[in-house]
């Protein structure tokens, strides 16, 4: 069974505009993790991947709550504009978060 949203099959959704959102945070000094070196690498990899996919509009946030708040407001505004377009704009937002995982008793969850 194909899941649907607003009676449109997800597989049939054809975006007219795509936005990439990359959020990254490498500083967790309160828990003793000052620098997570892989976060910057993951951020850069996703930026290249979005370019490869043809996503020209990419919003990037690095280590800043205020920038993240602004980014979500931008995305919200774009979603509202798409909704008000009467179906002319079909917005697809790709989101990637580069941060840390969780470790419990030696098992890693990322």
Gaussian input, Z-matrix of N, CA and C with variables (Angstrom, degrees):
# hf/3-21g

backbone

0 1
 N
 C     1     B1
 C     2     B2     1     A1
 N     3     B3     2     A2     1     D1
 C     4     B4     3     A3     2     D2
 C     5     B5     4     A4     3     D3
 N     6     B6     5     A5     4     D4
 C     7     B7     6     A6     5     D5
 C     8     B8     7     A7     6     D6
 N     9     B9     8     A8     7     D7
 C    10    B10     9     A9     8     D8
 C    11    B11    10    A10     9     D9
 N    12    B12    11    A11    10    D10
 C    13    B13    12    A12    11    D11
 C    14    B14    13    A13    12    D12
 N    15    B15    14    A14    13    D13
 C    16    B16    15    A15    14    D14
 C    17    B17    16    A16    15    D15
 N    18    B18    17    A17    16    D16
 C    19    B19    18    A18    17    D17
 C    20    B20    19    A19    18    D18
 N    21    B21    20    A20    19    D19
 C    22    B22    21    A21    20    D20
 C    23    B23    22    A22    21    D21
 N    24    B24    23    A23    22    D22
 C    25    B25    24    A24    23    D23
 C    26    B26    25    A25    24    D24
 N    27    B27    26    A26    25    D25
 C    28    B28    27    A27    26    D26
 C    29    B29    28    A28    27    D27
 N    30    B30    29    A29    28    D28
 C    31    B31    30    A30    29    D29
 C    32    B32    31    A31    30    D30
 N    33    B33    32    A32    31    D31
 C    34    B34    33    A33    32    D32
 C    35    B35    34    A34    33    D33
 N    36    B36    35    A35    34    D34
 C    37    B37    36    A36    35    D35
 C    38    B38    37    A37    36    D36
 N    39    B39    38    A38    37    D37
 C    40    B40    39    A39    38    D38
 C    41    B41    40    A40    39    D39
 N    42    B42    41    A41    40    D40
 C    43    B43    42    A42    41    D41
 C    44    B44    43    A43    42    D42
 N    45    B45    44    A44    43    D43
 C    46    B46    45    A45    44    D44
 C    47    B47    46    A46    45    D45
 N    48    B48    47    A47    46    D46
 C    49    B49    48    A48    47    D47
 C    50    B50    49    A49    48    D48
 N    51    B51    50    A50    49    D49
 C    52    B52    51    A51    50    D50
 C    53    B53    52    A52    51    D51
 N    54    B54    53    A53    52    D52
 C    55    B55    54    A54    53    D53
 C    56    B56    55    A55    54    D54
 N    57    B57    56    A56    55    D55
 C    58    B58    57    A57    56    D56
 C    59    B59    58    A58    57    D57
 N    60    B60    59    A59    58    D58
 C    61    B61    60    A60    59    D59
 C    62    B62    61    A61    60    D60
 N    63    B63    62    A62    61    D61
 C    64    B64    63    A63    62    D62
 C    65    B65    64    A64    63    D63
 N    66    B66    65    A65    64    D64
 C    67    B67    66    A66    65    D65
 C    68    B68    67    A67    66    D66
 N    69    B69    68    A68    67    D67
 C    70    B70    69    A69    68    D68
 C    71    B71    70    A70    69    D69
 N    72    B72    71    A71    70    D70
 C    73    B73    72    A72    71    D71
 C    74    B74    73    A73    72    D72
 N    75    B75    74    A74    73    D73
 C    76    B76    75    A75    74    D74
 C    77    B77    76    A76    75    D75
 N    78    B78    77    A77    76    D76
 C    79    B79    78    A78    77    D77
 C    80    B80    79    A79    78    D78
 N    81    B81    80    A80    79    D79
 C    82    B82    81    A81    80    D80
 C    83    B83    82    A82    81    D81
 N    84    B84    83    A83    82    D82
 C    85    B85    84    A84    83    D83
 C    86    B86    85    A85    84    D84
 N    87    B87    86    A86    85    D85
 C    88    B88    87    A87    86    D86
 C    89    B89    88    A88    87    D87
 N    90    B90    89    A89    88    D88
 C    91    B91    90    A90    89    D89
 C    92    B92    91    A91    90    D90
 N    93    B93    92    A92    91    D91
 C    94    B94    93    A93    92    D92
 C    95    B95    94    A94    93    D93
 N    96    B96    95    A95    94    D94
 C    97    B97    96    A96    95    D95
 C    98    B98    97    A97    96    D96
 N    99    B99    98    A98    97    D97
 C   100   B100    99    A99    98    D98
 C   101   B101   100   A100    99    D99
 N   102   B102   101   A101   100   D100
 C   103   B103   102   A102   101   D101
 C   104   B104   103   A103   102   D102
 N   105   B105   104   A104   103   D103
 C   106   B106   105   A105   104   D104
 C   107   B107   106   A106   105   D105
 N   108   B108   107   A107   106   D106
 C   109   B109   108   A108   107   D107
 C   110   B110   109   A109   108   D108
 N   111   B111   110   A110   109   D109
 C   112   B112   111   A111   110   D110
 C   113   B113   112   A112   111   D111
 N   114   B114   113   A113   112   D112
 C   115   B115   114   A114   113   D113
 C   116   B116   115   A115   114   D114
 N   117   B117   116   A116   115   D115
 C   118   B118   117   A117   116   D116
 C   119   B119   118   A118   117   D117
 N   120   B120   119   A119   118   D118
 C   121   B121   120   A120   119   D119
 C   122   B122   121   A121   120   D120
 N   123   B123   122   A122   121   D121
 C   124   B124   123   A123   122   D122
 C   125   B125   124   A124   123   D123
 N   126   B126   125   A125   124   D124
 C   127   B127   126   A126   125   D125
 C   128   B128   127   A127   126   D126
 N   129   B129   128   A128   127   D127
 C   130   B130   129   A129   128   D128
 C   131   B131   130   A130   129   D129
 N   132   B132   131   A131   130   D130
 C   133   B133   132   A132   131   D131
 C   134   B134   133   A133   132   D132
 N   135   B135   134   A134   133   D133
 C   136   B136   135   A135   134   D134
 C   137   B137   136   A136   135   D135
 N   138   B138   137   A137   136   D136
 C   139   B139   138   A138   137   D137
 C   140   B140   139   A139   138   D138
 N   141   B141   140   A140   139   D139
 C   142   B142   141   A141   140   D140
 C   143   B143   142   A142   141   D141
 N   144   B144   143   A143   142   D142
 C   145   B145   144   A144   143   D143
 C   146   B146   145   A145   144   D144
 N   147   B147   146   A146   145   D145
 C   148   B148   147   A147   146   D146
 C   149   B149   148   A148   147   D147
 N   150   B150   149   A149   148   D148
 C   151   B151   150   A150   149   D149
 C   152   B152   151   A151   150   D150
 N   153   B153   152   A152   151   D151
 C   154   B154   153   A153   152   D152
 C   155   B155   154   A154   153   D153
 N   156   B156   155   A155   154   D154
 C   157   B157   156   A156   155   D155
 C   158   B158   157   A157   156   D156
 N   159   B159   158   A158   157   D157
 C   160   B160   159   A159   158   D158
 C   161   B161   160   A160   159   D159
 N   162   B162   161   A161   160   D160
 C   163   B163   162   A162   161   D161
 C   164   B164   163   A163   162   D162
 N   165   B165   164   A164   163   D163
 C   166   B166   165   A165   164   D164
 C   167   B167   166   A166   165   D165
 N   168   B168   167   A167   166   D166
 C   169   B169   168   A168   167   D167
 C   170   B170   169   A169   168   D168
 N   171   B171   170   A170   169   D169
 C   172   B172   171   A171   170   D170
 C   173   B173   172   A172   171   D171
 N   174   B174   173   A173   172   D172
 C   175   B175   174   A174   173   D173
 C   176   B176   175   A175   174   D174
 N   177   B177   176   A176   175   D175
 C   178   B178   177   A177   176   D176
 C   179   B179   178   A178   177   D177
 N   180   B180   179   A179   178   D178
 C   181   B181   180   A180   179   D179
 C   182   B182   181   A181   180   D180
 N   183   B183   182   A182   181   D181
 C   184   B184   183   A183   182   D182
 C   185   B185   184   A184   183   D183
 N   186   B186   185   A185   184   D184
 C   187   B187   186   A186   185   D185
 C   188   B188   187   A187   186   D186
 N   189   B189   188   A188   187   D187
 C   190   B190   189   A189   188   D188
 C   191   B191   190   A190   189   D189
 N   192   B192   191   A191   190   D190
 C   193   B193   192   A192   191   D191
 C   194   B194   193   A193   192   D192
 N   195   B195   194   A194   193   D193
 C   196   B196   195   A195   194   D194
 C   197   B197   196   A196   195   D195
 N   198   B198   197   A197   196   D196
 C   199   B199   198   A198   197   D197
 C   200   B200   199   A199   198   D198
 N   201   B201   200   A200   199   D199
 C   202   B202   201   A201   200   D200
 C   203   B203   202   A202   201   D201
 N   204   B204   203   A203   202   D202
 C   205   B205   204   A204   203   D203
 C   206   B206   205   A205   204   D204
 N   207   B207   206   A206   205   D205
 C   208   B208   207   A207   206   D206
 C   209   B209   208   A208   207   D207
 N   210   B210   209   A209   208   D208
 C   211   B211   210   A210   209   D209
 C   212   B212   211   A211   210   D210
 N   213   B213   212   A212   211   D211
 C   214   B214   213   A213   212   D212
 C   215   B215   214   A214   213   D213
 N   216   B216   215   A215   214   D214
 C   217   B217   216   A216   215   D215
 C   218   B218   217   A217   216   D216
 N   219   B219   218   A218   217   D217
 C   220   B220   219   A219   218   D218
 C   221   B221   220   A220   219   D219
 N   222   B222   221   A221   220   D220
 C   223   B223   222   A222   221   D221
 C   224   B224   223   A223   222   D222
 N   225   B225   224   A224   223   D223
 C   226   B226   225   A225   224   D224
 C   227   B227   226   A226   225   D225
 N   228   B228   227   A227   226   D226
 C   229   B229   228   A228   227   D227
 C   230   B230   229   A229   228   D228
 N   231   B231   230   A230   229   D229
 C   232   B232   231   A231   230   D230
 C   233   B233   232   A232   231   D231
 N   234   B234   233   A233   232   D232
 C   235   B235   234   A234   233   D233
 C   236   B236   235   A235   234   D234
 N   237   B237   236   A236   235   D235
 C   238   B238   237   A237   236   D236
 C   239   B239   238   A238   237   D237
 N   240   B240   239   A239   238   D238
 C   241   B241   240   A240   239   D239
 C   242   B242   241   A241   240   D240
 N   243   B243   242   A242   241   D241
 C   244   B244   243   A243   242   D242
 C   245   B245   244   A244   243   D243
 N   246   B246   245   A245   244   D244
 C   247   B247   246   A246   245   D245
 C   248   B248   247   A247   246   D246
 N   249   B249   248   A248   247   D247
 C   250   B250   249   A249   248   D248
 C   251   B251   250   A250   249   D249
 N   252   B252   251   A251   250   D250
 C   253   B253   252   A252   251   D251
 C   254   B254   253   A253   252   D252
 N   255   B255   254   A254   253   D253
 C   256   B256   255   A255   254   D254
 C   257   B257   256   A256   255   D255
 N   258   B258   257   A257   256   D256
 C   259   B259   258   A258   257   D257
 C   260   B260   259   A259   258   D258
 N   261   B261   260   A260   259   D259
 C   262   B262   261   A261   260   D260
 C   263   B263   262   A262   261   D261
 N   264   B264   263   A263   262   D262
 C   265   B265   264   A264   263   D263
 C   266   B266   265   A265   264   D264
 N   267   B267   266   A266   265   D265
 C   268   B268   267   A267   266   D266
 C   269   B269   268   A268   267   D267
 N   270   B270   269   A269   268   D268
 C   271   B271   270   A270   269   D269
 C   272   B272   271   A271   270   D270
 N   273   B273   272   A272   271   D271
 C   274   B274   273   A273   272   D272
 C   275   B275   274   A274   273   D273
 N   276   B276   275   A275   274   D274
 C   277   B277   276   A276   275   D275
 C   278   B278   277   A277   276   D276
 N   279   B279   278   A278   277   D277
 C   280   B280   279   A279   278   D278
 C   281   B281   280   A280   279   D279
 N   282   B282   281   A281   280   D280
 C   283   B283   282   A282   281   D281
 C   284   B284   283   A283   282   D282
 N   285   B285   284   A284   283   D283
 C   286   B286   285   A285   284   D284
 C   287   B287   286   A286   285   D285
 N   288   B288   287   A287   286   D286
 C   289   B289   288   A288   287   D287
 C   290   B290   289   A289   288   D288
 N   291   B291   290   A290   289   D289
 C   292   B292   291   A291   290   D290
 C   293   B293   292   A292   291   D291
 N   294   B294   293   A293   292   D292
 C   295   B295   294   A294   293   D293
 C   296   B296   295   A295   294   D294
 N   297   B297   296   A296   295   D295
 C   298   B298   297   A297   296   D296
 C   299   B299   298   A298   297   D297
 N   300   B300   299   A299   298   D298
 C   301   B301   300   A300   299   D299
 C   302   B302   301   A301   300   D300
 N   303   B303   302   A302   301   D301
 C   304   B304   303   A303   302   D302
 C   305   B305   304   A304   303   D303
 N   306   B306   305   A305   304   D304
 C   307   B307   306   A306   305   D305
 C   308   B308   307   A307   306   D306
 N   309   B309   308   A308   307   D307
 C   310   B310   309   A309   308   D308
 C   311   B311   310   A310   309   D309
 N   312   B312   311   A311   310   D310
 C   313   B313   312   A312   311   D311
 C   314   B314   313   A313   312   D312
 N   315   B315   314   A314   313   D313
 C   316   B316   315   A315   314   D314
 C   317   B317   316   A316   315   D315
 N   318   B318   317   A317   316   D316
 C   319   B319   318   A318   317   D317
 C   320   B320   319   A319   318   D318
 N   321   B321   320   A320   319   D319
 C   322   B322   321   A321   320   D320
 C   323   B323   322   A322   321   D321
 N   324   B324   323   A323   322   D322
 C   325   B325   324   A324   323   D323
 C   326   B326   325   A325   324   D324
 N   327   B327   326   A326   325   D325
 C   328   B328   327   A327   326   D326
 C   329   B329   328   A328   327   D327

   B1=1.4526
   B2=1.5319
   B3=1.3108
   B4=1.4561
   B5=1.5182
   B6=1.3393
   B7=1.4563
   B8=1.5211
   B9=1.3068
   B10=1.4625
   B11=1.5111
   B12=1.3042
   B13=1.4583
   B14=1.5161
   B15=1.3022
   B16=1.4677
   B17=1.5257
   B18=1.3216
   B19=1.4670
   B20=1.5267
   B21=1.3082
   B22=1.4644
   B23=1.5155
   B24=1.3141
   B25=1.4560
   B26=1.5245
   B27=1.3190
   B28=1.4618
   B29=1.5233
   B30=1.3264
   B31=1.4675
   B32=1.5231
   B33=1.3288
   B34=1.4621
   B35=1.5225
   B36=1.3263
   B37=1.4601
   B38=1.5212
   B39=1.3161
   B40=1.4660
   B41=1.5213
   B42=1.3098
   B43=1.4629
   B44=1.5213
   B45=1.3317
   B46=1.4641
   B47=1.5221
   B48=1.3326
   B49=1.4655
   B50=1.5224
   B51=1.3125
   B52=1.4637
   B53=1.5258
   B54=1.3176
   B55=1.4565
   B56=1.5199
   B57=1.3165
   B58=1.4549
   B59=1.5177
   B60=1.3130
   B61=1.4620
   B62=1.5233
   B63=1.3287
   B64=1.4631
   B65=1.5227
   B66=1.3188
   B67=1.4584
   B68=1.5164
   B69=1.3170
   B70=1.4582
   B71=1.5204
   B72=1.3221
   B73=1.4599
   B74=1.5192
   B75=1.3110
   B76=1.4620
   B77=1.5209
   B78=1.3206
   B79=1.4624
   B80=1.5248
   B81=1.3124
   B82=1.4586
   B83=1.5222
   B84=1.3456
   B85=1.4540
   B86=1.5303
   B87=1.3167
   B88=1.4688
   B89=1.5247
   B90=1.3302
   B91=1.4676
   B92=1.5274
   B93=1.3294
   B94=1.4567
   B95=1.5147
   B96=1.3171
   B97=1.4633
   B98=1.5209
   B99=1.3452
   B100=1.4589
   B101=1.5207
   B102=1.2884
   B103=1.4656
   B104=1.5192
   B105=1.2881
   B106=1.4621
   B107=1.5249
   B108=1.3026
   B109=1.4683
   B110=1.5227
   B111=1.3031
   B112=1.4598
   B113=1.5229
   B114=1.3237
   B115=1.4621
   B116=1.5238
   B117=1.3233
   B118=1.4749
   B119=1.5260
   B120=1.3316
   B121=1.4628
   B122=1.5304
   B123=1.3395
   B124=1.4638
   B125=1.5225
   B126=1.3136
   B127=1.4692
   B128=1.5349
   B129=1.3233
   B130=1.4692
   B131=1.5299
   B132=1.3201
   B133=1.4657
   B134=1.5273
   B135=1.3215
   B136=1.4610
   B137=1.5194
   B138=1.3084
   B139=1.4698
   B140=1.5280
   B141=1.3319
   B142=1.4663
   B143=1.5299
   B144=1.3184
   B145=1.4708
   B146=1.5250
   B147=1.3258
   B148=1.4618
   B149=1.5289
   B150=1.3359
   B151=1.4608
   B152=1.5275
   B153=1.3218
   B154=1.4606
   B155=1.5309
   B156=1.3243
   B157=1.4652
   B158=1.5248
   B159=1.3340
   B160=1.4554
   B161=1.5204
   B162=1.3119
   B163=1.4601
   B164=1.5194
   B165=1.3083
   B166=1.4661
   B167=1.5244
   B168=1.3125
   B169=1.4636
   B170=1.5252
   B171=1.3232
   B172=1.4645
   B173=1.5257
   B174=1.3095
   B175=1.4607
   B176=1.5233
   B177=1.3265
   B178=1.4627
   B179=1.5218
   B180=1.3199
   B181=1.4576
   B182=1.5224
   B183=1.3249
   B184=1.4621
   B185=1.5259
   B186=1.3227
   B187=1.4604
   B188=1.5237
   B189=1.3245
   B190=1.4600
   B191=1.5214
   B192=1.3215
   B193=1.4580
   B194=1.5255
   B195=1.3433
   B196=1.4635
   B197=1.5254
   B198=1.3441
   B199=1.4637
   B200=1.5300
   B201=1.3343
   B202=1.4544
   B203=1.5318
   B204=1.3082
   B205=1.4585
   B206=1.5321
   B207=1.3403
   B208=1.4712
   B209=1.5282
   B210=1.3302
   B211=1.4658
   B212=1.5301
   B213=1.3236
   B214=1.4622
   B215=1.5277
   B216=1.3161
   B217=1.4620
   B218=1.5300
   B219=1.3476
   B220=1.4618
   B221=1.5228
   B222=1.3293
   B223=1.4650
   B224=1.5284
   B225=1.3147
   B226=1.4629
   B227=1.5221
   B228=1.3264
   B229=1.4590
   B230=1.5309
   B231=1.3298
   B232=1.4661
   B233=1.5326
   B234=1.3221
   B235=1.4684
   B236=1.5267
   B237=1.3137
   B238=1.4642
   B239=1.5273
   B240=1.3431
   B241=1.4682
   B242=1.5233
   B243=1.3235
   B244=1.4636
   B245=1.5174
   B246=1.3240
   B247=1.4575
   B248=1.5306
   B249=1.3283
   B250=1.4606
   B251=1.5307
   B252=1.3283
   B253=1.4693
   B254=1.5252
   B255=1.3076
   B256=1.4675
   B257=1.5145
   B258=1.3091
   B259=1.4671
   B260=1.5121
   B261=1.3333
   B262=1.4699
   B263=1.5197
   B264=1.3270
   B265=1.4598
   B266=1.5164
   B267=1.3195
   B268=1.4585
   B269=1.5278
   B270=1.3036
   B271=1.4590
   B272=1.5234
   B273=1.3259
   B274=1.4584
   B275=1.5219
   B276=1.3165
   B277=1.4597
   B278=1.5177
   B279=1.3270
   B280=1.4584
   B281=1.5277
   B282=1.3175
   B283=1.4564
   B284=1.5222
   B285=1.3204
   B286=1.4656
   B287=1.5249
   B288=1.3226
   B289=1.4590
   B290=1.5233
   B291=1.3211
   B292=1.4673
   B293=1.5217
   B294=1.3153
   B295=1.4507
   B296=1.5239
   B297=1.3091
   B298=1.4493
   B299=1.5166
   B300=1.3072
   B301=1.4483
   B302=1.5131
   B303=1.2941
   B304=1.4573
   B305=1.5168
   B306=1.3171
   B307=1.4500
   B308=1.5193
   B309=1.3269
   B310=1.4538
   B311=1.5256
   B312=1.3163
   B313=1.4784
   B314=1.5385
   B315=1.3255
   B316=1.4605
   B317=1.5068
   B318=1.3343
   B319=1.4618
   B320=1.5281
   B321=1.3192
   B322=1.4576
   B323=1.5242
   B324=1.3025
   B325=1.4663
   B326=1.5140
   B327=1.3028
   B328=1.4657
   B329=1.4959
   A1=109.21
   A2=117.22
   A3=122.86
   A4=108.68
   A5=116.80
   A6=120.12
   A7=109.76
   A8=115.97
   A9=119.79
   A10=111.11
   A11=115.25
   A12=123.52
   A13=105.95
   A14=117.26
   A15=122.18
   A16=111.55
   A17=116.14
   A18=122.77
   A19=114.09
   A20=117.92
   A21=122.13
   A22=106.98
   A23=117.10
   A24=120.12
   A25=109.37
   A26=116.22
   A27=120.31
   A28=110.16
   A29=117.55
   A30=120.89
   A31=111.77
   A32=117.81
   A33=121.55
   A34=113.46
   A35=117.20
   A36=121.08
   A37=109.89
   A38=117.09
   A39=122.56
   A40=108.43
   A41=115.99
   A42=120.80
   A43=110.63
   A44=115.58
   A45=120.65
   A46=110.44
   A47=115.34
   A48=119.89
   A49=108.73
   A50=115.74
   A51=120.47
   A52=109.39
   A53=114.90
   A54=121.92
   A55=107.50
   A56=116.52
   A57=121.33
   A58=109.22
   A59=116.09
   A60=121.68
   A61=107.58
   A62=116.05
   A63=121.17
   A64=107.82
   A65=115.62
   A66=122.15
   A67=107.57
   A68=117.27
   A69=118.62
   A70=110.80
   A71=114.27
   A72=121.49
   A73=107.45
   A74=115.99
   A75=119.76
   A76=112.90
   A77=117.72
   A78=120.79
   A79=111.70
   A80=115.30
   A81=122.06
   A82=107.90
   A83=115.38
   A84=120.22
   A85=113.22
   A86=118.73
   A87=120.36
   A88=112.26
   A89=116.67
   A90=119.63
   A91=111.15
   A92=116.22
   A93=120.98
   A94=115.47
   A95=117.54
   A96=121.32
   A97=107.68
   A98=115.53
   A99=120.25
   A100=113.53
   A101=117.30
   A102=121.74
   A103=109.45
   A104=117.09
   A105=121.69
   A106=107.03
   A107=116.81
   A108=121.62
   A109=112.95
   A110=118.92
   A111=120.14
   A112=112.85
   A113=117.82
   A114=120.80
   A115=110.77
   A116=117.39
   A117=120.12
   A118=111.15
   A119=116.90
   A120=120.69
   A121=110.82
   A122=116.86
   A123=120.70
   A124=111.32
   A125=116.31
   A126=121.51
   A127=109.90
   A128=115.79
   A129=120.67
   A130=111.70
   A131=116.71
   A132=120.45
   A133=110.64
   A134=117.31
   A135=120.04
   A136=111.47
   A137=117.83
   A138=120.29
   A139=109.96
   A140=116.51
   A141=120.28
   A142=110.92
   A143=117.13
   A144=120.96
   A145=110.96
   A146=117.04
   A147=119.58
   A148=110.39
   A149=117.41
   A150=120.84
   A151=110.16
   A152=117.61
   A153=122.33
   A154=110.78
   A155=116.68
   A156=121.57
   A157=112.81
   A158=116.68
   A159=120.62
   A160=114.07
   A161=117.31
   A162=120.82
   A163=107.98
   A164=115.24
   A165=120.61
   A166=112.91
   A167=116.96
   A168=120.44
   A169=109.17
   A170=115.28
   A171=121.07
   A172=108.37
   A173=114.98
   A174=121.48
   A175=106.42
   A176=116.33
   A177=121.05
   A178=110.87
   A179=115.23
   A180=121.77
   A181=107.57
   A182=115.77
   A183=120.30
   A184=110.13
   A185=115.90
   A186=122.61
   A187=114.80
   A188=117.86
   A189=119.41
   A190=111.05
   A191=115.56
   A192=119.84
   A193=110.45
   A194=117.55
   A195=120.92
   A196=111.35
   A197=117.12
   A198=120.49
   A199=111.21
   A200=116.78
   A201=120.36
   A202=109.70
   A203=116.87
   A204=121.07
   A205=110.48
   A206=117.14
   A207=121.32
   A208=110.96
   A209=116.73
   A210=120.67
   A211=110.84
   A212=116.99
   A213=119.99
   A214=111.44
   A215=117.34
   A216=120.53
   A217=110.20
   A218=116.87
   A219=120.34
   A220=111.21
   A221=116.30
   A222=120.73
   A223=110.18
   A224=116.73
   A225=120.90
   A226=110.50
   A227=116.83
   A228=121.71
   A229=111.00
   A230=116.63
   A231=120.75
   A232=111.15
   A233=116.84
   A234=120.80
   A235=110.81
   A236=116.66
   A237=120.38
   A238=110.04
   A239=116.56
   A240=120.71
   A241=110.61
   A242=117.30
   A243=120.79
   A244=110.42
   A245=116.77
   A246=120.62
   A247=110.76
   A248=116.91
   A249=121.27
   A250=113.11
   A251=117.68
   A252=120.82
   A253=112.48
   A254=116.69
   A255=119.46
   A256=113.17
   A257=116.87
   A258=120.54
   A259=114.51
   A260=117.86
   A261=120.37
   A262=111.35
   A263=116.75
   A264=121.32
   A265=108.58
   A266=115.18
   A267=121.47
   A268=106.67
   A269=114.85
   A270=122.39
   A271=111.02
   A272=115.74
   A273=121.66
   A274=107.02
   A275=117.21
   A276=121.94
   A277=108.85
   A278=116.20
   A279=122.49
   A280=106.99
   A281=116.78
   A282=120.49
   A283=110.48
   A284=115.79
   A285=121.30
   A286=108.14
   A287=115.66
   A288=121.05
   A289=108.72
   A290=116.00
   A291=122.09
   A292=106.64
   A293=115.10
   A294=119.01
   A295=108.34
   A296=117.55
   A297=119.78
   A298=109.79
   A299=115.75
   A300=121.49
   A301=109.85
   A302=115.70
   A303=121.40
   A304=108.43
   A305=116.46
   A306=120.37
   A307=109.00
   A308=115.59
   A309=120.89
   A310=108.46
   A311=117.15
   A312=122.40
   A313=111.74
   A314=116.31
   A315=120.25
   A316=115.19
   A317=118.48
   A318=121.85
   A319=108.85
   A320=116.12
   A321=120.88
   A322=110.65
   A323=115.98
   A324=122.65
   A325=106.40
   A326=117.76
   A327=120.00
   A328=110.38
   D1=131.96
   D2=177.95
   D3=-88.81
   D4=128.14
   D5=177.63
   D6=-70.53
   D7=149.51
   D8=-178.79
   D9=-125.85
   D10=159.50
   D11=173.83
   D12=-136.46
   D13=122.47
   D14=-178.41
   D15=54.21
   D16=40.21
   D17=177.20
   D18=63.58
   D19=18.72
   D20=176.31
   D21=-115.22
   D22=127.64
   D23=177.38
   D24=-63.58
   D25=131.78
   D26=-179.59
   D27=-57.53
   D28=-38.65
   D29=-179.38
   D30=-63.60
   D31=-22.67
   D32=-179.13
   D33=-92.96
   D34=-2.65
   D35=-178.45
   D36=-69.38
   D37=124.06
   D38=178.10
   D39=-117.41
   D40=105.54
   D41=-177.41
   D42=-68.04
   D43=140.20
   D44=172.21
   D45=-97.50
   D46=-16.45
   D47=178.80
   D48=-150.39
   D49=136.42
   D50=178.56
   D51=-124.90
   D52=142.27
   D53=177.39
   D54=-126.86
   D55=133.81
   D56=174.40
   D57=-100.25
   D58=135.71
   D59=177.59
   D60=-123.81
   D61=118.44
   D62=178.99
   D63=-116.42
   D64=117.68
   D65=177.10
   D66=-111.35
   D67=129.38
   D68=177.29
   D69=-139.58
   D70=144.23
   D71=178.96
   D72=-144.69
   D73=119.91
   D74=-179.48
   D75=-112.87
   D76=1.26
   D77=-176.18
   D78=-109.81
   D79=114.73
   D80=177.49
   D81=-133.10
   D82=56.92
   D83=-174.01
   D84=-65.15
   D85=-24.19
   D86=179.74
   D87=-70.26
   D88=-18.48
   D89=176.94
   D90=-115.46
   D91=16.95
   D92=175.11
   D93=80.11
   D94=20.38
   D95=178.36
   D96=-120.50
   D97=87.07
   D98=-174.01
   D99=-73.97
   D100=-41.31
   D101=-175.41
   D102=-138.39
   D103=120.31
   D104=174.06
   D105=-104.75
   D106=100.45
   D107=-171.68
   D108=-61.53
   D109=-31.48
   D110=-177.28
   D111=-71.47
   D112=-20.09
   D113=-178.42
   D114=-61.23
   D115=-47.39
   D116=179.69
   D117=-63.37
   D118=-39.79
   D119=177.80
   D120=-63.26
   D121=-44.19
   D122=179.20
   D123=-63.96
   D124=-39.74
   D125=178.08
   D126=-59.81
   D127=-49.08
   D128=-179.12
   D129=-64.60
   D130=-38.39
   D131=178.60
   D132=-62.72
   D133=-43.79
   D134=179.66
   D135=-67.36
   D136=-35.90
   D137=176.97
   D138=-61.19
   D139=-43.73
   D140=176.84
   D141=-65.77
   D142=-38.62
   D143=179.83
   D144=-64.78
   D145=-42.16
   D146=177.04
   D147=-61.38
   D148=-42.35
   D149=178.22
   D150=-61.89
   D151=-42.71
   D152=178.27
   D153=-59.68
   D154=-38.18
   D155=-179.96
   D156=-77.44
   D157=-6.10
   D158=179.17
   D159=86.94
   D160=15.06
   D161=178.20
   D162=-82.55
   D163=107.70
   D164=-174.56
   D165=-85.47
   D166=-27.22
   D167=-179.45
   D168=-101.65
   D169=111.16
   D170=-179.86
   D171=-126.85
   D172=125.94
   D173=176.21
   D174=-99.94
   D175=124.07
   D176=-177.32
   D177=-115.68
   D178=135.37
   D179=177.62
   D180=-130.15
   D181=127.23
   D182=178.53
   D183=-129.49
   D184=117.07
   D185=170.19
   D186=54.74
   D187=37.38
   D188=-178.60
   D189=-146.65
   D190=117.41
   D191=176.51
   D192=-64.60
   D193=-42.27
   D194=-178.93
   D195=-61.95
   D196=-41.69
   D197=177.54
   D198=-65.97
   D199=-36.51
   D200=177.50
   D201=-64.57
   D202=-42.88
   D203=178.07
   D204=-59.89
   D205=-44.47
   D206=177.97
   D207=-63.62
   D208=-39.66
   D209=-179.71
   D210=-63.18
   D211=-43.48
   D212=178.53
   D213=-65.31
   D214=-33.93
   D215=176.34
   D216=-67.41
   D217=-39.37
   D218=175.87
   D219=-61.60
   D220=-46.20
   D221=-179.94
   D222=-63.35
   D223=-42.77
   D224=178.67
   D225=-59.17
   D226=-44.60
   D227=178.96
   D228=-61.14
   D229=-43.07
   D230=178.87
   D231=-64.21
   D232=-38.18
   D233=178.34
   D234=-66.17
   D235=-41.43
   D236=178.63
   D237=-63.83
   D238=-44.89
   D239=178.55
   D240=-59.49
   D241=-43.29
   D242=179.31
   D243=-63.63
   D244=-41.61
   D245=179.84
   D246=-63.75
   D247=-40.12
   D248=-178.94
   D249=-75.90
   D250=-8.97
   D251=-177.70
   D252=-76.26
   D253=-4.32
   D254=179.74
   D255=68.71
   D256=28.47
   D257=178.43
   D258=94.20
   D259=-4.09
   D260=179.09
   D261=-70.80
   D262=-37.07
   D263=178.21
   D264=-104.20
   D265=121.40
   D266=176.24
   D267=-112.38
   D268=97.91
   D269=-172.68
   D270=-87.99
   D271=133.87
   D272=173.67
   D273=-123.06
   D274=124.92
   D275=-179.48
   D276=-109.99
   D277=116.84
   D278=175.58
   D279=-93.21
   D280=125.69
   D281=-178.30
   D282=-120.87
   D283=134.35
   D284=176.59
   D285=-133.73
   D286=133.69
   D287=177.55
   D288=-117.61
   D289=121.50
   D290=174.97
   D291=-106.91
   D292=117.28
   D293=-176.31
   D294=-157.69
   D295=-141.60
   D296=179.72
   D297=-113.92
   D298=163.96
   D299=176.29
   D300=-102.52
   D301=-164.16
   D302=-178.71
   D303=-124.07
   D304=137.29
   D305=176.23
   D306=-120.60
   D307=131.34
   D308=178.71
   D309=-135.55
   D310=120.24
   D311=-179.82
   D312=52.33
   D313=39.14
   D314=176.23
   D315=86.75
   D316=-8.38
   D317=178.70
   D318=-94.33
   D319=133.16
   D320=-177.39
   D321=-101.22
   D322=134.21
   D323=172.95
   D324=-121.09
   D325=120.96
   D326=177.80
   D327=-124.24

